């Protein structure tokens, strides 16, 4: 039982540590691109960031979950 909790904790920490710099970089690129394209609508920029970051988070989580599953940490 403790092994499962430890594996879940390890997976969660890894997912967060991978996600933080990835999200920062993607947010920066979206803001930079918005600035270069003279997009002034904060609603449009925040919507674009939310959509892109959600898709990236789902893909990231899927990849990390599959890696942990392959290691036998179910």
Secondary structure as UniProt FT lines:
FT   HELIX           2..36
FT   TURN            37..38
FT   HELIX           42..70
FT   TURN            71..72
//
